[in-house]
Amino acid sequence: MSGFQLRRLQVTGPQVESAEITFHAGLNVVSGASDTGKSYLVETIDYMLGAGTPPRQIPESRGYDTAQLLIAARDGREFQLTRALAGGDFLLADLAAGAADPVTLGQRHSAGTGENISTFLLRLIGLDGKRVRKNAQNELQNLSFRNLAHLVIVDEESIIKKGSPIHSGESTQRTTQASVFKLLLTGQDDGALIAAKKPAIAKAELEAKIALLDQLIAEYEGELGELTPDPADLGAQLERLDASLVASAQALQIQRSAFEEQERIRQAAWQTRDDIRSRHEEVLALLERFALLDQHYGSDLDRLEAVSEAGFFFVALDTGRCPLCGAPAGDHHHDGVQPDGDIEGTRTACAQEIAKILQLRAELALTVSGLQSERQQLRERFDSARAAYRTADALVREALTPAISAARAEHTSLLETRAGVRQAIALVERISDLRRRRMDAESALGTSARVTDERPGLPPASVQAFSAAVETLLDAWRFPHEKPVYFDERSQDLILGARRRGEQGKGLRALTHAAFSIGLLHTCRALQLPAVGFVILDSPLVTFREADREEAGLDAAARLEVKQAFYRDLAERVISDQVIIVENEDPDASLRAGIVSHIFTKRSDSGRPGFFPVAEPPVLKD
């Protein structure tokens, strides 16, 4: 099979401690609080796979200047890619024994040479040399790995977008991206297509271009009108949203810290209560055993006192002659008859033993008294620990959990609003560019021919296989959806029952986007077609936990069940391929046996703080 997987990402600097993270085949989960480097991690992986924009600078990344990505091909070969974080070309090293020296790979795709990052990755996948359709005139372009990247690396904003997962949002790439999706589902490129001839004069071509530009402008202006009534205020609105997001993130972190502190108190109280209960049971067992020992002491004393008293009376008897032989007492001897014993010695020994037992019994009484006192103290401590647990538990359930939910909902809402503002700003820029191009077309009105976009359709068998793979995933995740689930070629997106995927709430969109990306990988494997081999999903669950609960008809327990089913299914389903989930909250401890889990605690004294060695900005070494 084709494709490759990620094994290790490392960033280094001349005077800072290296930061690295490892991945394996199957399900990998990177979880933790905000500002622990999770988004930086996703951006860096994308950058190391050919993205032109370096990962955004964060305080913790200061001092780091180089990134290294270790990847493993399906045939077992391993390669290390090295790139400066400031940009530029790649250095490729084959880690096989006896391999040649590292070579330089260009960052830009070129079909004429294999010495670039895109061609190298496409060769591992089995898609190098493929051609895809780029416009309605059937003009072709060479397939680049960047045409595939948005299908396998989905960031936290893309995963909740309303548009099709096939499209990155750039309208000029819609035809190309649809052709790439067809290539993945069928294994056939568009190399056989012939560009349409232009029998009409240039005037007709430019008139068509103007009409198309007018249509795009109208569509974009319509979309812009839905997003904002005042495009002129978008810049200021974005600044206000950024400031609000900073404050919201801080508030969320404060609530999370308070929750974690109370959770630690609650767990400590529970543990203390268990320890006290165990010690109380030990004390009760000791008291029972000591009571039995005291009984034995009493029985021994009774026997010794009886022996001593019998000796006293026996000594008081008159001495006489033996009734058998007539000999004086102490001088007669008979076979089988014991001679007279030392009665006084016996009484003395009894007295000594009685004194010893009384001493032991007194010491036992002191020990029992101490245990009784300890038992009373344990009861008081148990009541105190139980009260502390109930107080912390009530605070967690009744105050902190709702507060965190509200803070998270507010932060998610601000993120979605900011995404809408950014989309509106992008629309303003596109409209401005389209108007400029329309003015150029009007000034150069000449000759050409009108053409229509006759996009080749997908084979029904491929569509059915993909739709079934997605529906299987959603069912396994216990996702609330209507049936059937199928891929609609017209909208280039999923239809769930009677609703389009993009018409659902953002939490439902995120999970269906995840099913789309993973389902595409499974379909390629099932049809024995080339596949990238991994999928990275940033925050597929964070918006589902609190958002859309009314629309989905799920209570908190049902939403938790979806989350549990999501991780459980992927841990069992994804074996030879690789899925990397980036989330804010950790998977349940009961599910981690089948997961490669990296938990960022954001605490320097507990676990791993984040992607970088410390949560604070790195300190330069002397």
C-alpha positions as CSV (number, residue, x, y, z in Angstrom):
1,M,0.0,0.0,0.0
2,S,1.0,3.6,-0.6
3,G,1.3,6.6,1.7
4,F,3.4,7.7,4.7
5,Q,2.9,8.5,8.4
6,L,4.4,11.0,10.9
7,R,6.8,9.6,13.5
8,R,8.5,12.6,15.2
9,L,8.4,16.4,15.0
10,Q,11.3,18.3,16.6
11,V,12.1,22.0,16.8
12,T,15.5,23.2,17.8
13,G,17.5,26.3,18.4
14,P,21.1,27.1,19.2
15,Q,20.6,28.0,22.8
16,V,17.3,26.4,23.8
17,E,16.2,22.9,24.8
18,S,14.8,20.9,21.9
19,A,11.0,20.4,21.8
20,E,9.7,17.2,20.2
21,I,6.7,14.9,20.0
22,T,6.4,11.4,18.7
23,F,3.6,9.6,16.8
24,H,2.8,6.0,15.9
25,A,0.4,4.1,13.7
26,G,-3.1,4.0,14.9
27,L,-4.9,6.7,17.0
28,N,-2.8,9.5,18.5
29,V,-4.3,12.2,20.7
30,V,-2.7,15.4,21.7
31,S,-4.8,17.1,24.5
32,G,-4.4,19.9,26.9
33,A,-5.4,23.4,27.8
34,S,-5.2,26.4,25.5
35,D,-1.8,28.0,25.0
36,T,0.2,24.8,25.3
37,G,1.4,24.7,21.7
38,K,-1.2,22.4,20.2
39,S,-2.1,24.8,17.3
40,Y,1.5,25.6,16.8
41,L,2.2,21.8,16.5
42,V,-0.5,21.5,13.7
43,E,0.8,24.5,11.9
44,T,4.4,23.3,12.1
45,I,3.5,19.8,10.7
46,D,1.7,21.6,7.8
47,Y,4.7,23.8,7.2
48,M,7.0,20.8,7.2
49,L,4.9,19.2,4.5
50,G,5.3,22.2,2.1
51,A,3.1,25.0,3.3
52,G,4.6,28.4,2.4
53,T,3.7,30.2,5.6
54,P,5.8,29.4,8.7
55,P,4.0,28.6,11.9
56,R,2.9,31.7,13.8
57,Q,5.3,33.0,16.4
58,I,4.2,32.4,20.0
59,P,6.2,33.4,23.2
60,E,7.3,29.8,23.8
61,S,8.8,29.5,20.3
62,R,11.3,32.3,20.7
63,G,14.8,31.0,20.2
64,Y,13.8,28.1,17.9
65,D,15.0,28.3,14.3
66,T,14.8,24.8,12.8
67,A,12.2,22.1,12.5
68,Q,12.7,18.4,11.7
69,L,10.0,16.0,10.7
70,L,10.6,12.2,10.7
71,I,8.2,10.3,8.4
72,A,7.9,6.6,7.6
73,A,6.8,5.3,4.3
74,R,4.5,2.2,4.0
75,D,7.4,0.1,2.8
76,G,9.3,0.7,6.1
77,R,11.8,3.4,4.9
78,E,12.2,6.4,7.1
79,F,13.2,9.9,6.0
80,Q,14.0,13.1,8.0
81,L,13.0,16.5,6.6
82,T,14.8,19.6,7.9
83,R,13.7,23.2,7.3
84,A,14.4,26.6,8.8
85,L,11.4,28.1,10.6
86,A,12.0,31.3,8.7
87,G,11.2,29.6,5.4
88,G,13.1,28.2,2.5
89,D,14.0,24.8,1.0
90,F,14.2,21.4,2.7
91,L,17.0,19.1,3.5
92,L,16.0,15.4,3.0
93,A,17.9,12.6,4.7
94,D,17.2,8.9,3.9
95,L,17.8,7.1,7.3
96,A,18.4,3.7,5.7
97,A,21.9,2.2,6.3
98,G,24.3,3.1,3.5
99,A,22.0,5.8,2.0
100,A,23.4,8.7,0.1
101,D,24.1,12.1,1.7
102,P,21.2,14.4,2.4
103,V,19.8,16.3,-0.6
104,T,18.0,19.6,-1.0
105,L,14.4,19.7,-1.9
106,G,12.7,22.9,-3.2
107,Q,9.6,24.2,-1.5
108,R,7.8,24.9,-4.8
109,H,6.2,22.1,-6.8
110,S,7.7,21.5,-10.3
111,A,6.8,18.6,-12.6
112,G,10.0,18.9,-14.5
113,T,12.2,17.8,-11.6
114,G,11.7,15.5,-8.6
115,E,13.9,17.7,-6.4
116,N,11.1,19.4,-4.5
117,I,9.0,18.5,-1.4
118,S,5.7,18.0,-3.2
119,T,7.0,15.5,-5.8
120,F,8.9,13.6,-3.0
121,L,5.7,13.2,-0.9
122,L,3.5,12.4,-4.0
123,R,5.9,9.6,-4.9
124,L,5.5,8.1,-1.4
125,I,1.7,8.3,-1.9
126,G,1.8,7.0,-5.5
127,L,0.3,10.1,-7.1
128,D,3.4,11.8,-8.7
129,G,2.9,12.8,-12.3
130,K,-0.8,13.1,-12.0
131,R,-2.7,15.9,-13.9
132,V,-5.9,17.6,-12.6
133,R,-8.4,19.9,-14.2
134,K,-8.2,23.5,-13.1
135,N,-11.0,25.3,-14.9
136,A,-14.1,25.0,-17.1
137,Q,-12.0,25.0,-20.3
138,N,-10.4,21.7,-19.2
139,E,-7.0,23.3,-18.8
140,L,-4.8,21.1,-16.7
141,Q,-2.2,21.5,-14.0
142,N,0.2,19.2,-12.3
143,L,-1.0,17.7,-9.0
144,S,0.8,19.1,-6.0
145,F,0.8,17.8,-2.4
146,R,-0.7,21.1,-1.4
147,N,-3.8,20.2,-3.3
148,L,-4.2,17.3,-0.8
149,A,-3.0,19.0,2.4
150,H,-6.4,20.5,3.4
151,L,-8.0,17.1,3.1
152,V,-5.7,15.5,5.7
153,I,-4.7,18.4,7.9
154,V,-7.8,20.2,9.2
155,D,-7.3,23.1,11.6
156,E,-9.8,24.3,14.3
157,E,-11.4,26.9,12.1
158,S,-11.8,24.8,8.9
159,I,-13.4,21.9,10.8
160,I,-16.5,23.9,11.7
161,K,-16.8,25.8,8.4
162,K,-20.1,25.5,6.6
163,G,-18.6,24.8,3.2
164,S,-17.6,21.5,1.8
165,P,-14.5,19.8,3.3
166,I,-13.4,19.3,-0.3
167,H,-12.9,23.0,-0.8
168,S,-10.4,25.1,1.1
169,G,-12.5,28.3,0.6
170,E,-10.6,29.8,-2.3
171,S,-13.1,30.0,-5.2
172,T,-10.4,29.9,-7.9
173,Q,-9.4,26.5,-6.7
174,R,-12.9,24.9,-6.6
175,T,-12.6,23.1,-9.9
176,T,-9.1,21.8,-9.1
177,Q,-10.1,20.6,-5.6
178,A,-13.2,18.8,-7.0
179,S,-10.9,17.1,-9.5
180,V,-8.4,16.1,-6.7
181,F,-11.3,14.5,-4.8
182,K,-12.3,12.6,-7.9
183,L,-8.7,11.4,-8.3
184,L,-8.6,10.1,-4.8
185,L,-11.9,8.2,-5.1
186,T,-11.2,6.7,-8.6
187,G,-7.4,6.7,-9.0
188,Q,-7.8,8.3,-12.4
189,D,-6.5,11.8,-13.2
190,D,-7.7,14.2,-15.9
191,G,-4.7,13.7,-18.2
192,A,-6.9,12.5,-21.0
193,L,-9.0,15.8,-21.1
194,I,-8.4,18.1,-24.0
195,A,-8.7,21.8,-23.6
196,A,-11.6,23.3,-25.4
197,K,-10.9,25.1,-28.7
198,K,-11.8,28.8,-28.8
199,P,-13.8,29.2,-32.1
200,A,-15.4,32.5,-31.0
201,I,-13.7,35.8,-31.1
202,A,-11.9,37.3,-28.2
203,K,-14.9,39.7,-27.6
204,A,-17.2,36.8,-26.8
205,E,-14.5,35.3,-24.4
206,L,-14.1,38.6,-22.6
207,E,-17.9,39.1,-22.4
208,A,-18.1,35.6,-20.8
209,K,-15.4,36.5,-18.5
210,I,-17.1,39.7,-17.5
211,A,-20.4,37.8,-17.0
212,L,-18.6,35.3,-14.8
213,L,-16.9,38.1,-12.8
214,D,-20.3,39.8,-12.4
215,Q,-21.7,36.6,-11.1
216,L,-18.8,36.1,-8.7
217,I,-19.0,39.7,-7.5
218,A,-22.8,39.4,-6.9
219,E,-22.4,36.1,-5.1
220,Y,-19.6,37.5,-2.9
221,E,-21.5,40.7,-2.2
222,G,-24.5,38.5,-1.2
223,E,-22.3,36.5,1.1
224,L,-20.8,39.7,2.5
225,G,-24.2,41.2,3.1
226,E,-25.1,38.1,5.2
227,L,-22.0,38.4,7.2
228,T,-22.0,42.1,8.0
229,P,-24.0,45.2,7.4
230,D,-21.0,47.5,7.6
231,P,-17.9,46.2,5.7
232,A,-16.0,49.4,6.6
233,D,-16.0,48.4,10.3
234,L,-14.5,45.0,9.8
235,G,-11.0,45.9,10.7
236,A,-12.0,47.5,14.0
237,Q,-14.4,44.7,14.7
238,L,-11.6,42.1,14.2
239,E,-9.4,44.1,16.7
240,R,-12.2,44.1,19.3
241,L,-12.8,40.4,18.8
242,D,-9.1,39.6,19.2
243,A,-9.1,41.6,22.5
244,S,-12.3,39.8,23.6
245,L,-10.8,36.4,22.8
246,V,-7.7,37.1,24.9
247,A,-9.9,38.1,27.8
248,S,-12.2,35.1,27.2
249,A,-9.2,32.7,27.1
250,Q,-7.9,34.1,30.4
251,A,-11.4,33.8,32.0
252,L,-11.7,30.2,30.8
253,Q,-8.2,29.4,32.1
254,I,-9.1,30.9,35.5
255,Q,-12.3,28.8,35.7
256,R,-10.4,25.7,34.6
257,S,-7.7,26.3,37.2
258,A,-10.3,26.7,39.9
259,F,-12.0,23.5,38.7
260,E,-8.7,21.6,38.7
261,E,-7.9,22.8,42.2
262,Q,-11.3,21.7,43.6
263,E,-10.9,18.5,41.8
264,R,-7.6,17.9,43.5
265,I,-9.2,18.7,46.9
266,R,-12.1,16.4,46.2
267,Q,-9.8,13.5,45.2
268,A,-7.5,14.2,48.2
269,A,-10.5,14.1,50.6
270,W,-11.8,10.9,49.0
271,Q,-8.3,9.3,49.4
272,T,-8.1,10.5,53.0
273,R,-11.5,9.0,53.8
274,D,-10.4,5.7,52.3
275,D,-7.2,5.7,54.3
276,I,-9.1,6.4,57.5
277,R,-11.6,3.7,56.8
278,S,-8.8,1.2,56.2
279,R,-7.0,2.2,59.4
280,H,-10.3,2.0,61.3
281,E,-10.8,-1.5,60.2
282,E,-7.3,-2.4,61.3
283,V,-8.0,-0.9,64.7
284,L,-11.2,-2.9,65.1
285,A,-9.4,-6.1,64.1
286,L,-6.7,-5.4,66.7
287,L,-9.2,-4.7,69.4
288,E,-11.0,-8.0,68.8
289,R,-7.7,-9.9,68.9
290,F,-6.6,-8.1,72.1
291,A,-10.0,-8.8,73.8
292,L,-9.4,-12.5,73.0
293,L,-5.9,-12.3,74.4
294,D,-7.2,-10.7,77.6
295,Q,-9.6,-13.6,78.0
296,H,-6.7,-16.0,77.7
297,Y,-4.8,-14.0,80.4
298,G,-7.9,-14.2,82.7
299,S,-8.2,-18.0,82.2
300,D,-4.4,-18.4,82.9
301,L,-4.7,-16.4,86.1
302,D,-7.7,-18.4,87.3
303,R,-5.8,-21.7,86.8
304,L,-2.6,-20.4,88.6
305,E,-4.6,-19.0,91.5
306,A,-6.4,-22.4,91.9
307,V,-3.1,-24.3,91.9
308,S,-1.6,-21.9,94.4
309,E,-4.7,-22.1,96.7
310,A,-4.7,-25.9,96.5
311,G,-1.0,-25.9,97.5
312,F,-1.8,-23.7,100.5
313,F,-4.4,-26.1,101.8
314,F,-2.3,-29.1,101.1
315,V,0.6,-27.8,103.2
316,A,-1.7,-27.2,106.1
317,L,-2.6,-30.9,106.4
318,D,-1.0,-33.0,109.2
319,T,1.8,-35.2,108.2
320,G,1.6,-38.9,109.1
321,R,2.7,-42.3,108.1
322,C,2.1,-43.8,104.8
323,P,-1.1,-45.9,104.9
324,L,0.5,-48.5,102.6
325,C,3.9,-49.1,104.1
326,G,3.8,-47.2,107.4
327,A,6.9,-45.2,106.6
328,P,7.1,-41.5,107.7
329,A,6.1,-38.9,105.1
330,G,8.9,-38.1,102.8
331,D,10.7,-41.4,103.4
332,H,8.6,-44.0,101.7
333,H,8.9,-45.1,98.1
334,H,6.6,-47.3,96.0
335,D,6.9,-48.4,92.3
336,G,4.7,-46.2,90.1
337,V,4.0,-43.6,92.8
338,Q,5.6,-40.2,92.6
339,P,7.4,-39.0,95.6
340,D,6.2,-35.9,97.6
341,G,6.6,-32.7,95.5
342,D,8.0,-29.3,96.4
343,I,4.6,-27.7,97.2
344,E,6.1,-24.4,98.4
345,G,8.3,-24.2,95.2
346,T,5.2,-24.8,93.1
347,R,3.3,-22.0,94.9
348,T,6.2,-19.6,94.5
349,A,6.4,-20.3,90.7
350,C,2.6,-19.8,90.5
351,A,3.0,-16.4,92.2
352,Q,5.8,-15.3,89.8
353,E,3.8,-16.4,86.8
354,I,0.7,-14.6,88.1
355,A,2.8,-11.4,88.5
356,K,4.1,-11.7,85.0
357,I,0.6,-12.2,83.5
358,L,-0.7,-9.2,85.5
359,Q,2.1,-7.1,84.1
360,L,1.3,-8.2,80.6
361,R,-2.4,-7.6,81.1
362,A,-1.8,-4.1,82.4
363,E,0.3,-3.4,79.3
364,L,-2.4,-4.8,77.1
365,A,-4.9,-2.6,78.8
366,L,-2.8,0.5,78.0
367,T,-2.6,-0.6,74.3
368,V,-6.3,-1.2,74.1
369,S,-6.9,2.2,75.6
370,G,-4.7,3.8,73.0
371,L,-6.4,2.0,70.2
372,Q,-9.9,3.1,71.6
373,S,-8.6,6.6,71.6
374,E,-7.3,6.3,68.1
375,R,-10.6,4.8,67.0
376,Q,-12.5,7.8,68.3
377,Q,-10.0,10.2,66.5
378,L,-10.4,8.2,63.3
379,R,-14.2,8.6,63.5
380,E,-13.8,12.4,63.9
381,R,-11.3,12.6,61.0
382,F,-13.5,10.4,58.8
383,D,-16.4,12.8,59.4
384,S,-14.2,15.8,58.6
385,A,-12.9,14.2,55.4
386,R,-16.4,13.2,54.3
387,A,-17.6,16.8,54.9
388,A,-14.6,18.2,52.9
389,Y,-15.4,15.8,50.0
390,R,-19.1,16.7,50.0
391,T,-18.2,20.4,50.0
392,A,-15.7,20.1,47.2
393,D,-18.0,17.8,45.2
394,A,-20.9,20.3,45.5
395,L,-18.7,23.2,44.4
396,V,-17.4,21.2,41.4
397,R,-20.9,20.1,40.3
398,E,-23.0,23.1,41.1
399,A,-20.7,26.0,40.5
400,L,-17.4,25.3,38.7
401,T,-18.7,22.9,36.0
402,P,-21.5,25.2,34.8
403,A,-19.0,28.2,35.0
404,I,-16.5,26.3,32.7
405,S,-19.3,25.4,30.3
406,A,-20.4,29.0,30.1
407,A,-16.9,30.3,29.6
408,R,-16.2,27.7,27.0
409,A,-19.4,28.4,25.1
410,E,-18.6,32.2,25.1
411,H,-15.0,31.5,23.9
412,T,-16.3,29.2,21.1
413,S,-18.9,31.8,20.1
414,L,-16.2,34.4,19.8
415,L,-14.0,32.1,17.7
416,E,-16.9,31.5,15.3
417,T,-17.6,35.2,15.2
418,R,-14.0,36.0,14.4
419,A,-13.9,33.4,11.7
420,G,-16.9,35.1,10.2
421,V,-15.2,38.5,10.3
422,R,-12.1,37.1,8.7
423,Q,-14.2,35.5,6.0
424,A,-15.9,38.9,5.4
425,I,-12.5,40.6,5.2
426,A,-11.4,38.0,2.7
427,L,-14.6,38.6,0.7
428,V,-14.0,42.3,0.6
429,E,-10.5,41.7,-0.8
430,R,-11.8,39.2,-3.4
431,I,-14.5,41.6,-4.5
432,S,-12.0,44.4,-4.9
433,D,-9.7,42.1,-6.9
434,L,-12.6,40.9,-9.1
435,R,-13.7,44.5,-9.8
436,R,-10.2,45.3,-10.9
437,R,-10.1,42.3,-13.2
438,R,-13.5,43.3,-14.6
439,M,-12.2,46.8,-15.4
440,D,-9.2,45.2,-17.2
441,A,-11.5,42.9,-19.2
442,E,-13.8,45.8,-20.2
443,S,-10.8,47.8,-21.4
444,A,-9.5,44.8,-23.4
445,L,-12.8,43.6,-24.8
446,G,-11.8,41.4,-27.7
447,T,-12.1,37.9,-29.0
448,S,-12.7,34.4,-27.7
449,A,-15.4,31.8,-27.3
450,R,-17.8,31.0,-24.6
451,V,-17.3,27.7,-22.8
452,T,-19.3,25.8,-20.2
453,D,-18.1,23.9,-17.2
454,E,-18.9,20.2,-17.9
455,R,-17.3,18.6,-14.9
456,P,-16.8,14.8,-15.3
457,G,-18.9,13.0,-12.8
458,L,-17.9,10.4,-10.2
459,P,-18.6,6.7,-10.6
460,P,-21.7,5.7,-8.6
461,A,-19.7,2.8,-7.0
462,S,-17.1,5.1,-5.7
463,V,-19.7,7.5,-4.3
464,Q,-21.6,4.7,-2.6
465,A,-18.4,3.3,-1.1
466,F,-17.5,6.7,0.3
467,S,-21.0,7.4,1.6
468,A,-21.2,4.0,3.3
469,A,-17.8,4.6,5.0
470,V,-18.9,7.9,6.4
471,E,-22.2,6.5,7.6
472,T,-20.4,3.6,9.3
473,L,-18.2,6.0,11.2
474,L,-21.1,8.2,12.3
475,D,-23.1,5.1,13.5
476,A,-20.1,3.8,15.4
477,W,-19.7,7.2,17.1
478,R,-23.4,7.2,18.0
479,F,-23.7,10.5,16.2
480,P,-27.3,11.8,16.1
481,H,-28.1,12.0,12.4
482,E,-30.8,11.2,9.8
483,K,-30.4,8.5,7.2
484,P,-29.3,7.8,4.6
485,V,-25.9,9.5,4.5
486,Y,-24.7,10.2,0.9
487,F,-22.4,12.4,-1.0
488,D,-24.1,15.0,-3.2
489,E,-22.0,15.8,-6.3
490,R,-23.9,19.0,-7.0
491,S,-23.0,20.6,-3.6
492,Q,-19.8,18.6,-3.3
493,D,-20.8,17.8,0.3
494,L,-22.6,15.2,2.5
495,I,-26.4,15.0,2.8
496,L,-27.7,13.5,6.1
497,G,-31.3,12.4,5.5
498,A,-32.9,15.6,4.3
499,R,-30.3,18.1,5.6
500,R,-27.0,19.3,4.1
501,R,-24.0,18.9,6.3
502,G,-23.3,22.7,6.2
503,E,-26.8,23.5,7.5
504,Q,-26.1,21.9,10.9
505,G,-24.7,23.6,13.9
506,K,-20.9,24.0,14.3
507,G,-20.5,21.1,16.7
508,L,-22.3,18.7,14.3
509,R,-20.3,20.1,11.4
510,A,-17.0,19.4,13.2
511,L,-17.8,15.8,13.8
512,T,-19.2,15.2,10.2
513,H,-16.1,16.9,8.8
514,A,-14.0,14.4,10.9
515,A,-16.1,11.5,9.5
516,F,-15.6,12.9,6.0
517,S,-11.8,13.1,6.2
518,I,-11.4,9.7,7.9
519,G,-14.0,8.1,5.7
520,L,-12.1,9.3,2.6
521,L,-8.9,7.5,3.9
522,H,-10.8,4.3,4.7
523,T,-12.5,4.4,1.2
524,C,-9.2,4.7,-0.6
525,R,-7.8,1.8,1.4
526,A,-10.9,-0.3,0.8
527,L,-10.8,0.4,-3.0
528,Q,-7.0,-0.2,-3.0
529,L,-6.3,3.3,-4.2
530,P,-3.4,5.6,-3.3
531,A,-3.9,7.4,0.0
532,V,-1.9,9.8,2.0
533,G,-1.9,7.5,5.1
534,F,-2.7,9.9,7.9
535,V,-5.3,12.5,9.0
536,I,-4.8,15.3,11.5
537,L,-8.0,16.8,13.0
538,D,-7.8,19.9,15.3
539,S,-10.7,20.2,17.8
540,P,-13.4,17.8,16.3
541,L,-15.1,17.5,19.7
542,V,-14.6,20.8,21.5
543,T,-17.6,22.5,19.9
544,F,-19.8,19.4,20.0
545,R,-19.6,19.1,23.8
546,E,-21.5,22.2,24.6
547,A,-22.9,23.5,21.2
548,D,-25.9,22.3,19.4
549,R,-27.3,20.3,22.3
550,E,-30.8,21.4,21.6
551,E,-30.5,20.8,17.9
552,A,-29.0,17.4,18.4
553,G,-31.4,16.5,21.2
554,L,-28.6,15.2,23.4
555,D,-28.1,15.8,27.1
556,A,-24.7,15.9,28.7
557,A,-24.5,12.2,29.3
558,A,-25.4,11.5,25.6
559,R,-22.8,14.0,24.4
560,L,-20.2,12.3,26.6
561,E,-21.2,9.0,25.2
562,V,-20.5,10.3,21.6
563,K,-17.1,11.5,22.8
564,Q,-16.3,8.1,24.3
565,A,-17.6,6.2,21.3
566,F,-15.5,8.5,19.0
567,Y,-12.3,7.6,20.7
568,R,-13.2,4.0,21.3
569,D,-14.1,3.4,17.6
570,L,-11.0,5.1,16.2
571,A,-8.7,3.2,18.7
572,E,-10.1,-0.1,17.4
573,R,-10.6,0.9,13.7
574,V,-7.4,2.7,12.9
575,I,-4.6,0.1,12.9
576,S,-2.3,0.4,10.0
577,D,-3.0,4.0,9.1
578,Q,-2.7,7.0,11.4
579,V,-5.1,9.5,12.9
580,I,-3.9,12.4,15.0
581,I,-6.6,14.2,17.1
582,V,-5.8,17.6,18.8
583,E,-8.3,18.4,21.5
584,N,-8.6,20.6,24.6
585,E,-9.8,17.8,26.9
586,D,-8.1,14.5,27.6
587,P,-9.6,11.2,26.5
588,D,-11.1,9.2,29.4
589,A,-8.4,7.2,31.2
590,S,-10.3,3.9,30.5
591,L,-9.8,4.5,26.7
592,R,-6.1,5.3,26.7
593,A,-4.9,1.7,26.5
594,G,-5.4,1.8,22.7
595,I,-4.3,5.4,22.2
596,V,-0.9,7.1,21.8
597,S,-1.7,9.9,24.2
598,H,0.2,13.2,24.8
599,I,-1.3,15.2,27.6
600,F,-0.2,18.9,28.0
601,T,-0.9,19.9,31.6
602,K,0.3,23.5,31.3
603,R,1.9,22.9,34.7
604,S,5.6,22.7,35.2
605,D,5.3,20.5,38.3
606,S,2.9,17.9,36.8
607,G,3.4,15.9,33.6
608,R,4.3,17.6,30.4
609,P,3.5,21.3,30.4
610,G,3.1,21.6,26.6
611,F,4.8,21.1,23.3
612,F,7.7,23.2,24.4
613,P,9.7,22.1,27.5
614,V,8.2,24.8,29.7
615,A,5.0,26.8,29.5
616,E,6.8,30.1,29.8
617,P,9.0,31.5,27.0
618,P,12.3,29.6,26.8
619,V,15.2,31.2,28.6
620,L,18.4,31.5,26.6
621,K,21.3,29.6,28.1
622,D,24.6,31.3,28.9
